Amino acid sequence: MLSSKCFRSAPKSIVFALALGALFIAPPQQASAQVTTAFKQAVAETGSRDEDIAQFYRAQNFEGIWTGSDEIHVARRAALMNALRNAGDHGLPVARYNVQELERQMQNARSPRDLGNIEVEMTRVFLQYARDIQSGALNPKKTINEIKREVEYTDRAVLISEFAKAKPAAYLRALAPRTVEYAALLKQKMLLQDQSRQGGWGPAVNASALKPGESGPAVISLRNRLMAMGYLERSNAKTYDKTIQDAVERFQNAHGLEADGVAGGGTIKEMNQSIDTRLKSILVSMERERWLQRSLGDRHILVNLTDFTAKIVDKGRITFETRSVIGANGSDRETPEFSDKMNHMVINPSWYVPRSIIVGEYLPALRNNPNALSYMEITDSRGRVVNRSSANFAKYTARTFPYAMRQPPSKSNALGLVKYMFPNKYNIYLHDTPAKSLFNRESRAFSHGCIRLQDPFDFGYALLARQEEDPKAFFQSQLRTGRETRVNLDEPVPVHIVYRTAYTDSKGNLNFRRDVYGRDARIWDALQKAGVELNPIQG
């Protein structure tokens, strides 16, 4: 019997060779040929169940890359087994790789056929692990309908071919996303995991609200929890003093709350979230980072739906940021997640009303009063304006209504005075809005799906700064015409609409946001069903 230790660290001279040599009584050359033939037959038969694996081994003349006794085979086995045992660190479903069964097969290997089966199984497990850690353990589109992201998968044949030529441990380490965000999330995940095992953040704050000047047991709980979370240095304060107020404000900033330093109901609710709840958010964000594994672009626009912000990022540095309003909670209004490229803006835009809004919201009003929504143009299939006085809107249903609707450019236009276009089949874009008061809300999910900007003009100036000597003057000159004007961007800018309830800032500090659409809860459920554990025990 071969121990699993042999596969990890035994000298190459004794791995497999001695155990197999004892199986045969034939002369050495004949025994060697029989061993090789039996091994290759097993590889061919077992590998035939997977075309990519079969193709790889055919090109190899069915020679193994894992199960030999030479140094590189030993190194490959050791590297893979080590990676599989530590897969839980990355929030991957360790049970999916069935490490114990693989080790059992290794321990019980007694024939060339056994080795051939193990050879193929190690390749299969490698490919599964490589796909999971590089591009995610879940298929996002099958998990959440509103995630439209196209995940980039490395061809399986390329993975195994590259691995066979590479330094094993280094290749496996390089499979995880090599982004600053993924590394920061992994670090914070490990720190929180250690803290969770040591008891977490201590007792919850037992109060509905607390404000500066108060004292008592609840204030002490607040103080202790802030210290445990890292927002307050060691303190013996028994009163809600300035140091606690400042710490509460830091906590609020890190959790997307109104930063007033007062521990109101919303702040205490977020503060009382368990450390395991926060760990779930980090694990989901790591999975999301694997889905997004791509170059975001030296300059890109990042819209984090849970943070209600839109940012322009230049070479990793946020150069512009504004508040946003996103789609309302509901199956037909939630803003989807995807990436595309912004190639133009429209100053003084018309609003071409989506069909769903026309028949769902406007048609009922027109049935009752043909002059309702008088600020809207109703046009036929040829673009001609419909005479409302002669139209009988009452005879149409949502299915048969034959007209389109358009709101001409104006300050009261639903899109405001500018929209930013990255043409996509979901009809999502960034735009101005006349409804400015919504930006003062802490939670800002109110739109039909598009993303409204609090500072749309400044956003435009920032985008135009690379192609206009005086971007503000240029923008304003187009605005003053009152005419609908398209302005192309000389360099299209990637736009990434993401959904992160856990992310890090430029200093690597953790931020958390509410799961506004409940998407992360569903992803966590799917990860759990796949076998992901919060605090996996490493082998």
N, C-alpha and C positions, 0 to 999 in steps of 0.2 A: 504494500500500500504506500502511496506517495502522500506525504503530509502537505498541507497548504503552505507550510513554511518553505518547502522546497521551491514552490513556484515563486516565492518572493525573494529569497535570499540565499538558497543553497548554491554551492559552486556548480558551475556549468557541467563539470565532468561527471557529476552524479545525478543530475536532474534527468529523469526519464530513462536514461541509457541503461543503468543497472537493472532497474525494475523490468524493463522490456526484454533485456537480454536473457533473463531467466525463463522467459515464456517458451523458448524454442529449443529443440534438440537437434535441429538440422545444422549442417555446416555453416560457418559464419556468413559466407557470401550468399548462400541460398536463403538463410534466415533474414539477412538484411533486405534482400529483394522482396521476400514475403511480407516483412514488416512495412516496407515502403508501399507495396501494392495495397495491402489492407488499409493502411492509413489514407492513401489517396482515394480509394473506393469510398471510404466513409465520408471523407470531405466532399466528394462529388455527390454522393447520395443526399447527405444532410444539407449541403449547400444549395441543392437544386430547388429547395422550397422558397428561396429568395433569389430573384433574378440578378440583383446587384451583387450579392455575395457570390453566386454561381459564376458570374462573368469575371469577377476578380480572381477567383481561384483557377478558372480556366486559363486566364492569362499567366497565372503562376505555375501552370502545369500541376496544379493541385498540391504545390508545396506549402507547408505551414509557415506562419509568421509568429506564432505564439508558443507553440508546444515543443520546440527544439531545445536542445541542451546548451546551445552556444549563448554567449553573453548578451547579444541583442534580444534574443527571445526571452531570456530571464528578465531583462530590463523592461521589455514591453509588458510582460505579465505583472511585474511589480508595479509599474506605473499605472496600469489600468485598475488593478485591485485597490491601490491606494486612492485613486480618483473616485472609484465607486463607493468606497467606505466613507469618503468625505463629501459625497454628493449632497448630503443633508445640509451642509454649511451653505450651499447655494439655494436652499429651498427646493430641491429636486426630490422626486418620489423615489427614495432609495429602494423600496420594495419592488419597484418596476424592474430593477436590474438583477434581483434574486441572487445576491452575492453569496448567501449561505449555500444555495443549491449549486452554484458554480464551484465553490470550494469543496462541497461534498463530492462532486464529480471528479475533481482533481485528486482528492484523497483516495477515491475508489478506482482510479484508472489502472487497469490491469492488462490492456491489450491495445494494439495499434488502432483498432476500431474505436475504442474508448477515446483515444487521443484525437482521432479525426473528428469525433462528435464534439469534444471540448474545443478543438480548434475553431470550428464553425460557430459554436455558441459564444466564444469570446469575441469573435468578429461581430456577431449579431448584437451582443450587449454593448460593445464599443460604439457601434453605429447609433444605437438608441441613446446612449449617454451623450454622444457628440451632438446629436440633433437637439436633445433636451437642453443642454447647457449653452449651446450656441444660439438657438432660435426659440426656445421655450418648450415647456413640457405640455402645454395645451395649444390647441388651434384656436386663436382668438375669435375667428368668425363663427366657429361652432359653439363658442361659449357665450358670447354676447352679440346679439344681432346688430347693435349699434356700433360695434367695432369693425370698421371697414378696412383696417390696416392690412397691407400686403406684406406678409412676412417673407423675408429673403432666406431661403434654405440653400445650404451648400449641397451640391450633388453628392449622394452617398458614395458613389464610385470614386469621386475626388477625395472624399474624407479618408477612406481606407487606403487609397493609393498614396496620398500625402503622408499619412501616418506611418506607413511601411518604410518610407524613406527618411523620416525625421527622427530627431532625438525624442524618445517617447514621452518622458515626463514634461519636457518643455512644450511639446505639441499639445498635450492634454491641458496644460495650464493656460495656453493661449486660446483655447476654445471659448472660454467665458467672454462676455462682452468686455472689450478693452476700452471702456469709457470711464471718465472721471466719476460720473454719477453711479455707475454700477459698483465701482470700487468703494465709494463712500457709503453706499447703502449696505454693502457686505460688511464693512467695518462696523457700522452702527448696529447692524443686526447682531453681530457677534457680541458687542458690548451689552446690548439689551438682553440678549439671551443669558449671558452670565449674570446680569442683575436679576433677571427673572428667577434663575435657579437659587439665588441668594435671598429670595423673599420679595422681590419687586420694589415698589415705591412706598410700601408701608400702608397704613390705614387710609381709607378714603376720607375726604373732608365732609363731615356730617353737618351741613348747613345748606339752606336754600340760597343764601347770598351773604357776602361779607363785604364790609367797606372800611376804608382807612379810619383809624381811631378806635375800632372795636378791639376787644380782648376776650380771652376765654379759651376753652379747650378746642373749639373749632379753628380759632386763629392759630393755635399751636400746631394742629393737624395740617393746616394750610402751609405754615412755615416749614414743617418737616417734609411735606410732599414736594415743595418747591426746591428744597435742598437735595432731596433724593433724585429729583429730575435734572438737577444741574443748573437751575435758574437762580439759585440763591446760595451765596457762600455761607459757611457755617455761622449760625446765629443763635443767640439765646433769647431773642425778642419774644415777648409774650403779648405785645400789642401790635396791631396792624399799622406798622410805622412806615417811614419813607422807603426803607430798604425792601420791605415786603411789597410795598406798592410798586416799586421799580421792577421787582422780580415778577410780579403778576403781569406787568406790562410786557416784559420780555416773553413770558409764556404766551400771552395773547398774540403778540406779533408772530410767534412761531406756529400758531394754530389758526391764523386767519380770522381772529376775533377783533372787535373794536378795542384798540389799545388805550384804555382809559385808566388802567391800574386798579379798577374796581372788580372784585370777584363776584360778579353777578351770577344768575342762574346758569347762563350759557357757559360761562368760564368754568364754573365749578363742575358742570356736567362733563366738559372736556377734560378737566384735570383729574376727574375720578375714573376716567377710562383706564382699564387695566393695562399693565405692561404687555400682556399677551395679545390684547386687542391691537396695540400698536405694532407688535411683531408681525401680526397678520398683514397689516398694511404694508410693512416693509417687504415681506415676502411677495406680496402681490405686485408691488412696484418693481421688484427685481425681475419677476416674470415679464412684466410689461417692458422693462428695459431690454430683455432678450428679444421680445417681438420687434422692438424698434432698432435693433442692432444694425446701424448704418451710419454713414457720415451725415450729420445734420446740416452741414454746410458751414463754411467760415462765417458767412452772414446768414442768419435764418430768423424766422418769426416763430415764437413758441407761445402757444395758447394752452395753458393748463386750465381745463374746465373747472376743476374743483377749487382752484385758487381765484377764479374770476379775474384773471389778468391776461393781457397780451404783451409780449416782450419782443423787442428786437435785440438779437444777440450777435455780437461781432467778436469772432475768435475767442469764444468762451466767456466774454464779458457782456453783461446787460448794459446796452447803451440807451435804451428807451423802454419805459414801462408805463402802462395805463390800465385802469380798471376796465373790466368788461362785463357785459350782461350776456348770458348764454341761454340756450333753449330751456323752456319750462319743463318741469318734470311731467312726463307723459309719453306714451308710446310714439306719438306722431310729432312730438316737438323737441325731444332730446337731441342735442347736438352730437353728431357722430364723431368718431375718432378716425383720423386718416392723415396722410401727408400728401402735399401737392406743391405746385410752384406758383407764386403770385407773379403775374406778368403785366398787369396794368391796374390803373385806378380810373374811376369815372367821377368827375367833378360835376356837380349839379345833376345827379342821376334821376332818371325816372324809376318808378317802382312798378315792375311788371308782376302783378299779384299772382302768386302760385295758385294752381287749380284747386288745391285742397282748401285754401282759404276762401276762394271765390264761392265754391259750392257749399262749404261748411259754415261760413260765417256771413257772407255778403248776400248770397241768393235769397235767404229767408227775409232779409230786410227789403230787397228789391221786390219780392212778391207782394209785400204789404204796401210798399210805396215806391213806385218806379223812379221817383226823384231823390230817394235816399242815397247817401254817399255821393253827393253832388260834386265833390272834389275829384271823383274818379271818372276817367274816360272809359266808356264801354265800347269795344271794337269788335267787328265781325272778322271772319276768317281772312278777309282781304285787307284788314287794317283800317277799315272805314269806321268813323265814329257813328254809333247807333243813336238814332233819335229816340230818346226815352219816352216821349209822348205817344209814339206810335208802336212801341214795343209792349208785348204782353208777357212779362216775366213770370206771371203766375202759372202759365201753362207748362213751364219747364221743371224738370226734376234735376237732381244733382248729376244724373247720368246724361241727360239730354241737353243741358244748358250749353248753347253753341258759342258763347261770347268769351272774349278775353277782357281783362281790366288793367288799366294803367293809371298810375298817379303821376302827373307831370312834375318836373323839377320845381321845388319850392322849399322854403324853410320848414314848412309843416309836413313835408314828404316823410313817409315812414322810414326812409333810408337816410334822412337828414340831407346833408349837402355833399357827401362823398361816400363812395364805396370802394373797397379794395378787393380785386378779383383774382382768384386762383381757380379758373374754370374747372368744375368737377361735376360729376353726375348726381351729386347730392344737393346741388344748388345752395351751397353754403359759402358765405363770404363775410368779410368784416365791413362794418359801416358805421356811420354817424347815426344819431337818433334825436328826435325832438324831445323824447321822454328822459330828460336829464336827471330827474329826481331819483330814479331807480339806482343810480350809481352810489347813492348814500346808504343803500341797504348793505347789511353784512353778507347776506346770501342773495345772489343776483341771478336767479334762473327764471326769466320772464319772457324770453323771445319765442318766436316760432321755430327757432333752430339756428338762425344766423347769429353772428357775434357782434354785438354793439360795443363801440369804443367810447370811453369818456372823453378822451382827447384826440379826436380823429384828425384834426388839422395838424397838430404837432407830430402825430404818427406819419402823416404825409410828408411833412418837412424832412423828417429823419430819413425816409425812404428816398426822397428826391435829392438829398444832400450829395449823393455820389454822381449826379448827372446834371445838376443845375448850380450855377455860381451863387445865385440867391434863391434857394428853394422856396422860402416863404413868399417872396415877391412874385415868383412864377406861379405858385399855387393860388395866391390871392387874385392875380390878374385873370386867371381862368375862372375863378369863382365869381368875379364881378360881372362877367358876361351874362350870367344867368342861363347860359346854354349848356346842354348836356355835352360834356367834352371828355373824350378818352385820352388818357396820358399813359403811354407805354413806359415800362421800366426797362432801361437799357440792359440791366442784368436781372433776370428773374430771380426771385428770392424764395427759397424753400419755406413752406409753411407746415408746421407740425402741430396738429391738434391732439393733445394728449390728455390723460386723465390720471393724475397722481395724487393719492391721498397721503402718500409719504414721499418726501423728496428732500434733498439737501441744498443748502445755499452755497454761495461762493466760498465760504469758510468751512464747508463740510458739516455744518450744524443741521440737525434734523428739523424738518417742518412737517406738520400734519394738517390735513384738511378733512372736512366732513365728506362722507360718501354720498354726494348730493343725488346721484341717480341710483344708488344701490348696486352699482356695477362691481365694485371691489368685493362686496359680500358674496356675490354670485361666483366671481372668479375664485375666491378663497374656498368656497364649497366644492368647486370643480377640482382645485388643487388637492384638497383633502381626499376626495374620492379617488384621485390618482395615486394617493399614498404619501403626500407631503405632510411632515410633522413639524410642530412648532419647536420642540426641543428634542431633536433626534439624538439617540445614543449612538455615538460613533464606534465602529468596530476596531 
